[in-house]
């Protein structure tokens, strides 16, 4: 029984690592885009440009979330935990966002993976919050001609 437990924890850790690595890559891409756009951001009209950056950051966070949810769903389908892709995506989304509605659950012998899905989502929300805060702070500083 402990081999199964450690196997689930190892698999969950690997999926979480891959999910967070994908998110970090998305954050890096966003940062590179902002560096490329710096001269443009400094010129008026600044509010409209801030809106564009906000939309870019929101799309990046949505992509990060979508990647993580689909990654978990695909693993669940490959492991035959759920009967359909729709059910796996639904469960992954509910667990990832830590809603935990309980209408769809993983089998008891796979429940550690369900907890790992929620933990991954919890970590991702922290990363997304940091990314949004850093992005908005950076743009504000650039538009005010301040150094980071």
trRosetta pair geometry for C-beta under 8 A, 3 or more apart (Angstrom, degrees):
i j d omega theta_ij theta_ji phi_ij phi_ji
1 4 5.8 -54 -157 34 38 111
1 5 6.4 38 147 -20 68 106
2 5 5.2 -50 -145 37 40 116
2 6 6.1 35 157 -14 71 104
3 6 6.0 -56 -144 43 29 104
3 7 6.0 35 152 -24 63 109
4 7 5.5 -54 -145 36 29 116
4 8 6.4 29 155 -18 64 104
4 109 7.0 -49 165 -174 146 94
5 8 6.0 -57 -153 35 28 108
5 9 6.4 24 152 -14 64 108
5 112 6.3 122 -144 -41 66 159
6 9 5.5 -52 -143 40 35 112
6 10 6.1 38 155 -21 67 105
7 10 5.8 -54 -145 37 28 110
7 11 6.3 26 156 -15 64 107
8 11 5.7 -54 -143 40 30 109
8 12 6.0 30 156 -18 65 109
8 110 6.9 173 -117 -144 131 54
8 112 4.1 100 122 78 138 125
8 113 5.3 -106 -162 -50 105 83
8 116 7.3 -168 155 -13 87 138
9 12 5.7 -54 -141 41 28 112
9 13 6.1 33 156 -22 63 107
9 112 6.1 -62 -62 159 71 137
9 116 7.2 171 -123 -74 47 131
10 13 5.7 -53 -146 36 28 113
10 14 6.4 28 154 -19 63 105
11 14 5.7 -55 -148 36 31 110
11 15 6.4 29 154 -16 65 106
11 75 7.6 151 167 -175 113 137
11 113 6.8 -25 93 -100 116 106
11 116 7.9 134 93 79 74 170
12 15 5.8 -54 -145 38 31 109
12 16 6.1 32 155 -19 65 108
12 112 6.6 -118 -26 134 146 89
12 113 5.4 -164 -76 -118 109 60
12 115 7.7 5 -142 80 161 74
12 116 2.8 -69 -161 -154 135 170
12 117 7.5 -97 -136 -41 105 55
12 119 7.7 65 163 53 123 122
12 120 7.6 -137 -177 -42 86 114
13 16 5.7 -55 -145 39 29 112
13 17 6.2 33 154 -22 64 106
13 116 7.3 -93 -47 -143 47 131
14 17 5.6 -51 -146 35 30 113
14 18 6.4 29 155 -17 64 106
15 18 5.8 -56 -148 38 31 110
15 19 6.1 33 152 -21 65 108
15 71 6.2 155 -164 138 95 113
15 72 6.4 91 168 -91 139 71
15 75 5.9 -46 -103 -38 137 165
15 116 7.1 93 61 135 117 125
15 120 6.9 -54 111 -83 94 153
16 19 5.6 -54 -145 37 30 114
16 20 6.2 23 159 -13 66 108
16 116 6.3 -113 -45 177 119 98
16 119 6.8 -28 -103 100 142 98
16 120 4.2 -141 -111 -98 90 102
16 123 6.9 69 -166 42 113 146
17 20 6.1 -59 -144 42 26 105
17 21 6.1 30 154 -22 63 109
18 21 5.6 -53 -145 35 29 114
18 22 6.5 33 154 -20 62 103
18 71 6.5 -175 104 -164 114 148
19 22 5.8 -54 -154 33 29 112
19 23 6.6 28 149 -17 63 106
19 67 6.8 154 -141 117 73 95
19 68 4.2 68 -155 -114 122 89
19 71 5.4 -164 -86 62 95 154
19 72 7.6 11 -76 -43 138 90
19 120 5.5 53 66 -170 155 125
19 124 6.8 -63 141 -75 117 122
20 23 5.3 -50 -147 37 38 114
20 24 6.3 42 152 -22 67 102
20 120 7.5 -132 -44 -150 93 85
20 123 6.4 -41 -86 124 122 127
20 124 6.9 -138 -92 -85 76 78
20 127 6.7 164 -138 -47 89 160
21 24 5.6 -49 -146 35 33 112
21 25 6.5 37 151 -21 63 102
22 25 5.6 -52 -151 33 32 114
22 26 6.6 34 150 -19 64 103
22 64 7.1 155 114 -132 91 68
22 67 4.9 -143 133 144 144 148
22 68 7.3 -177 70 -64 127 71
22 71 7.5 -177 8 -51 154 145
23 26 5.5 -51 -151 34 35 113
23 27 6.4 37 150 -20 66 103
23 64 4.2 64 -117 -145 91 115
23 67 7.2 -175 -65 69 71 132
23 68 7.1 9 -53 -52 112 113
23 124 6.1 -168 -75 -131 159 91
23 127 5.5 73 137 119 142 148
23 128 7.5 -86 -159 -64 129 78
24 27 5.5 -50 -147 35 35 114
24 28 6.4 40 151 -22 65 103
24 127 7.6 -83 -69 -161 70 139
25 28 5.6 -51 -149 34 32 114
25 29 6.5 35 151 -20 64 102
26 29 5.7 -51 -150 34 33 112
26 30 6.4 34 151 -18 64 105
26 60 5.3 150 161 -166 110 93
26 63 5.7 175 -130 96 143 117
26 64 5.1 -146 58 -74 157 93
26 67 7.6 -167 -42 3 137 149
27 30 5.6 -54 -151 36 32 113
27 31 6.4 33 151 -19 65 105
27 60 7.2 110 -87 164 46 133
27 64 7.9 39 -45 -81 82 135
27 127 7.4 -104 -53 169 140 104
27 131 5.0 -117 -113 -114 110 122
28 31 5.7 -54 -148 37 31 112
28 32 6.3 31 154 -19 65 105
29 32 5.8 -54 -148 37 30 111
29 33 6.4 33 152 -20 64 105
29 60 7.5 -177 79 -122 102 118
30 33 5.7 -54 -150 35 31 113
30 34 6.4 31 153 -19 65 105
30 56 6.5 144 -136 144 97 106
30 57 6.6 85 -157 -102 142 64
30 60 4.7 7 -72 -100 132 162
30 131 7.1 72 66 -173 152 115
30 135 6.6 -46 147 -98 128 126
31 34 5.6 -54 -148 36 32 111
31 35 6.5 34 153 -20 65 103
31 135 8.0 -122 -83 -95 67 85
32 35 5.7 -50 -148 34 33 112
32 36 6.4 36 151 -20 64 105
33 36 5.6 -55 -152 36 32 114
33 37 6.2 21 153 -12 66 114
33 56 6.8 -146 109 -175 144 146
34 37 5.6 -63 -143 45 32 107
34 38 7.0 65 152 -62 62 76
34 41 7.7 18 -161 -37 74 149
34 53 7.0 64 -108 -132 101 113
34 135 6.9 -157 -71 -139 152 84
34 138 6.2 55 156 116 150 136
34 139 7.0 -101 -146 -74 122 86
34 142 7.9 -163 172 -25 101 158
35 38 5.9 -14 -159 -29 36 113
37 40 4.9 -67 -167 52 69 115
37 41 5.4 75 134 -33 91 103
37 53 7.7 178 104 -87 152 101
38 41 5.6 -57 -145 33 29 112
38 42 6.6 32 158 -25 64 103
38 142 5.5 -124 -141 -148 83 135
39 42 5.9 -53 -156 25 32 114
39 43 7.3 27 152 -18 62 103
40 43 6.2 -60 -159 29 35 108
40 49 7.0 179 134 -131 87 136
41 46 7.4 60 179 -130 63 81
41 49 5.3 165 -125 151 63 141
41 53 7.3 44 -112 -55 122 133
41 139 6.2 -120 -162 -145 143 82
41 142 5.0 33 105 120 132 130
41 143 5.9 -93 153 -72 94 82
42 142 6.2 -102 -71 158 80 86
42 143 6.4 -176 -110 -114 44 45
42 145 6.7 71 -136 -76 111 83
43 46 7.9 -179 98 -71 32 74
45 48 4.8 56 97 15 111 110
45 49 6.9 164 95 -11 60 92
46 49 5.6 -64 -150 41 38 111
46 50 6.2 43 155 -26 72 103
46 143 4.8 99 -148 -152 131 130
47 50 5.5 -52 -148 31 34 114
47 51 6.7 38 153 -21 64 100
48 51 5.6 -49 -156 30 35 115
48 52 6.8 37 147 -19 63 101
49 52 5.5 -47 -153 32 39 114
49 53 6.6 39 149 -17 66 102
49 139 8.0 -170 124 -166 94 119
49 143 7.6 160 84 -92 124 123
50 53 5.6 -54 -151 37 36 111
50 54 6.3 40 150 -22 67 103
50 139 6.0 131 -119 143 78 136
50 140 7.9 50 -116 -77 121 66
50 143 7.1 -26 -69 -47 104 157
51 54 5.5 -50 -147 34 33 114
51 55 6.5 33 153 -17 64 104
52 55 5.7 -54 -151 37 31 111
52 56 6.4 35 149 -21 64 104
53 56 5.4 -50 -148 35 35 114
53 57 6.3 33 154 -18 66 105
53 135 6.7 -178 164 162 106 107
53 136 7.7 142 120 -98 120 55
53 139 4.9 129 127 -96 170 154
54 57 5.8 -56 -148 38 30 110
54 58 6.3 30 154 -19 65 107
54 136 7.4 41 -93 -93 82 97
55 58 5.7 -53 -143 37 31 111
55 59 6.3 31 157 -17 65 106
56 59 5.9 -57 -149 38 28 109
56 60 6.3 30 152 -21 64 107
57 60 5.5 -52 -148 35 32 114
57 61 6.5 30 154 -17 65 103
57 131 7.0 171 -156 132 99 95
57 132 5.4 112 162 -115 130 72
57 135 4.6 160 -99 102 133 163
57 136 7.4 -46 -25 -50 173 79
58 61 5.8 -53 -148 36 32 108
58 62 6.4 33 152 -18 65 105
58 132 8.0 53 -76 -109 57 113
59 62 5.6 -53 -146 38 33 112
59 63 6.3 36 153 -21 65 104
60 63 5.6 -53 -149 35 31 112
60 64 6.5 35 151 -21 64 103
60 131 7.1 -125 111 148 125 140
61 64 5.5 -49 -148 33 35 114
61 65 6.4 34 154 -17 65 105
61 128 4.5 85 -135 -150 108 116
61 131 6.7 168 -81 82 95 130
61 132 6.5 0 -60 -60 138 107
62 65 5.7 -54 -147 38 32 111
62 66 6.1 32 155 -19 66 109
63 66 5.7 -54 -141 39 30 111
63 67 6.2 35 157 -24 64 106
64 67 5.9 -54 -150 32 26 113
64 68 6.6 22 156 -14 61 108
64 124 6.4 173 143 -166 110 111
64 127 7.4 -139 173 101 151 117
64 128 6.1 -180 80 -86 145 105
64 131 7.9 139 -24 24 161 163
65 68 6.0 -61 -153 38 30 108
65 69 6.3 24 156 -16 67 110
65 96 7.4 130 -162 138 81 133
65 124 6.7 131 -98 144 65 137
65 128 7.3 15 -55 -74 96 150
66 69 5.9 -57 -144 39 29 108
66 70 6.1 21 162 -11 66 112
67 70 6.2 -64 -146 43 24 104
67 71 6.1 29 156 -26 63 109
68 71 5.6 -53 -145 31 28 115
68 72 6.6 23 159 -12 63 104
68 96 6.0 140 119 -145 111 138
68 120 6.2 180 -167 141 122 117
68 121 6.8 147 132 -90 141 67
68 124 5.5 -54 -47 -85 169 160
69 72 6.1 -60 -155 38 29 106
69 73 6.2 28 151 -19 65 111
69 89 6.6 61 151 -155 104 73
69 92 4.7 128 -163 125 70 113
69 93 5.0 34 -144 -82 134 70
69 96 5.1 -115 -92 14 82 165
70 73 5.4 -54 -141 39 35 114
70 74 6.1 37 160 -22 68 104
70 89 6.9 0 -102 -116 61 97
70 92 7.5 141 -68 108 18 156
71 74 6.1 -55 -149 34 26 108
71 75 6.6 24 153 -15 61 107
72 75 5.8 -58 -151 37 32 111
72 76 6.3 33 153 -20 67 107
72 88 7.8 -169 119 168 73 91
72 92 4.0 154 91 -133 115 120
72 95 7.5 -131 145 75 157 121
72 96 6.5 -176 22 -66 152 116
72 117 5.1 87 -145 -121 150 107
72 120 7.2 169 -67 67 127 151
73 76 5.7 -56 -149 37 31 112
73 77 6.4 30 154 -18 66 105
73 85 6.7 69 160 -164 115 70
73 88 4.1 116 -156 129 79 98
73 89 4.3 23 -118 -83 153 57
73 91 7.6 139 -104 60 82 83
73 92 4.3 -99 -60 -5 82 150
74 77 5.7 -53 -147 36 32 110
74 78 6.3 33 153 -19 65 107
74 88 7.6 128 -52 134 21 141
75 78 5.7 -55 -146 38 31 112
75 79 6.2 21 157 -11 65 110
76 79 5.9 -62 -145 44 28 105
76 81 4.3 -77 -162 51 81 125
76 82 5.4 35 145 5 114 106
76 88 4.2 172 88 -142 122 111
76 91 6.9 -177 -167 74 174 127
76 92 6.6 -149 0 -60 139 107
76 106 7.5 -113 -130 -104 118 108
76 113 7.6 152 -91 137 89 138
77 80 7.5 30 -179 -77 34 33
77 81 7.5 -75 -63 39 22 82
77 82 6.5 -48 -87 58 61 95
77 85 5.5 7 -90 -97 143 70
77 88 4.8 -86 -54 -27 87 170
79 110 7.4 133 131 -122 139 141
81 88 7.0 104 74 -107 99 101
81 106 5.6 -25 -176 -136 124 94
81 107 6.7 -141 -151 11 78 97
81 110 5.4 -152 -122 132 117 173
81 113 7.4 -108 -100 83 157 147
82 85 7.9 132 96 -84 120 17
82 87 4.2 -167 -180 101 129 112
82 88 4.2 -172 48 -66 143 81
82 91 6.4 -168 -73 9 142 139
82 104 7.6 28 -117 -179 121 122
83 87 5.9 47 52 29 75 152
84 87 4.6 97 59 6 85 101
84 88 7.0 -150 96 -4 47 87
85 88 5.5 -57 -148 40 35 112
85 89 6.1 33 155 -19 69 105
86 89 5.9 -54 -145 37 28 108
86 90 6.2 30 155 -19 63 109
87 90 5.7 -53 -144 37 29 113
87 91 6.3 28 157 -17 64 106
87 104 5.9 -171 -164 -145 89 146
88 91 6.0 -53 -144 38 28 108
88 92 6.1 29 156 -20 63 109
89 92 5.7 -56 -144 39 29 112
89 93 6.2 29 157 -20 65 107
90 93 6.0 -58 -149 36 26 109
90 94 6.3 20 157 -14 64 109
90 104 5.9 77 105 31 113 157
91 94 5.8 -60 -146 40 30 108
91 95 5.9 20 159 -11 68 112
91 104 4.7 -110 -81 112 97 120
91 105 7.5 150 -130 -100 121 16
91 106 7.0 118 177 -55 147 79
91 114 7.7 -73 169 -118 114 97
91 117 7.9 26 136 128 86 171
92 95 6.0 -60 -140 44 26 104
92 96 5.6 28 161 -23 65 116
92 117 6.1 -124 -134 -156 64 136
93 96 5.8 -53 -132 38 24 112
93 97 6.2 10 168 -5 61 111
94 97 6.5 -64 -145 45 21 99
94 99 4.9 -85 -159 65 70 111
94 100 6.4 134 151 -71 95 21
94 101 5.2 -74 -156 10 136 100
94 104 7.1 129 34 56 148 102
95 98 7.3 22 179 -85 36 35
95 99 7.8 -84 -66 47 19 73
95 100 6.5 63 -107 -83 56 68
95 114 5.6 -125 -124 -162 145 73
95 117 4.0 39 122 107 131 125
95 118 4.9 -94 178 -61 80 78
95 121 6.8 167 122 -8 61 140
96 117 5.7 -76 -69 166 67 91
96 118 7.0 -141 -93 -98 21 39
96 120 6.6 -46 -125 87 82 97
96 121 3.5 149 -175 -78 55 128
96 124 7.4 -6 -175 40 98 141
97 121 5.7 -112 -59 -178 23 147
98 118 5.0 90 -99 -153 77 96
98 121 5.7 -168 -34 96 83 127
98 122 5.9 65 -56 -69 134 89
100 118 6.8 13 -64 -97 108 134
101 104 7.6 40 75 27 104 72
102 105 6.3 4 -149 -61 52 109
105 111 7.8 -1 171 -107 102 92
105 114 7.0 3 -162 -107 71 157
106 110 4.4 -105 162 94 119 106
106 111 5.6 166 83 -92 110 49
106 113 6.1 -167 -157 72 171 100
106 114 4.3 -154 16 -55 128 116
107 110 5.0 68 62 21 81 103
107 111 7.5 -111 99 -47 40 76
108 111 5.6 -17 -151 -29 39 119
110 113 5.0 -32 173 28 85 119
110 114 6.9 95 121 -24 79 92
111 114 5.1 -44 -156 28 51 118
111 115 6.7 50 150 -16 71 98
112 115 5.6 -51 -154 37 39 112
112 116 6.3 41 148 -21 68 104
113 116 5.4 -51 -144 38 36 114
113 117 6.4 46 151 -27 64 98
114 117 5.6 -47 -153 26 32 115
114 118 6.9 29 150 -12 61 102
115 118 5.7 -55 -154 37 36 111
115 119 6.3 36 150 -19 68 106
116 119 5.4 -51 -143 38 36 113
116 120 6.2 43 154 -24 66 102
117 120 5.8 -52 -151 32 29 113
117 121 6.6 27 151 -16 62 106
118 121 5.7 -55 -150 37 33 111
118 122 6.3 37 152 -23 66 105
119 122 5.5 -51 -147 34 33 115
119 123 6.5 32 154 -16 65 103
120 123 5.9 -56 -151 38 30 109
120 124 6.2 31 151 -21 65 109
121 124 5.4 -55 -145 36 33 114
121 125 6.5 37 156 -23 66 99
122 125 6.0 -50 -152 29 29 110
122 126 7.0 30 149 -15 59 103
123 126 5.7 -56 -158 35 36 114
123 127 6.4 33 149 -17 69 105
124 127 5.5 -53 -147 38 36 111
124 128 6.1 36 154 -19 69 105
125 128 5.7 -52 -142 38 32 111
125 129 6.3 36 155 -22 64 104
126 129 5.8 -53 -148 34 29 111
126 130 6.5 28 154 -15 63 106
127 130 5.8 -56 -150 38 32 111
127 131 6.2 34 152 -22 66 107
128 131 5.5 -52 -144 36 33 114
128 132 6.3 31 158 -17 66 105
129 132 6.0 -54 -146 37 29 107
129 133 6.2 26 156 -15 64 111
130 133 5.8 -59 -145 41 28 110
130 134 6.0 25 159 -16 66 112
131 134 6.0 -59 -144 40 25 108
131 135 6.1 27 157 -21 63 110
132 135 5.8 -55 -144 36 28 112
132 136 6.3 22 161 -14 64 108
133 136 6.2 -59 -147 39 26 105
133 137 6.2 25 156 -17 63 111
134 137 5.7 -57 -143 39 29 112
134 138 6.1 31 158 -22 65 108
135 138 5.8 -56 -148 35 26 111
135 139 6.4 22 158 -15 63 107
136 139 5.9 -54 -145 37 31 108
136 140 6.3 32 156 -19 64 108
137 140 5.8 -58 -149 37 29 112
137 141 6.3 25 155 -17 65 108
138 141 5.9 -59 -150 38 29 109
138 142 6.3 29 154 -19 66 107
138 148 6.6 -1 -121 -91 82 125
139 142 5.6 -53 -145 37 32 112
139 143 6.2 26 158 -15 66 108
140 143 6.0 -60 -146 40 27 106
140 144 6.4 10 158 -4 63 113
141 144 6.0 -68 -145 48 29 100
141 146 4.3 -90 -160 72 82 106
141 147 7.4 -60 169 79 121 9
141 148 6.0 108 114 -77 157 71
142 145 7.5 28 -179 -76 32 31
142 146 7.7 -85 -57 50 20 69
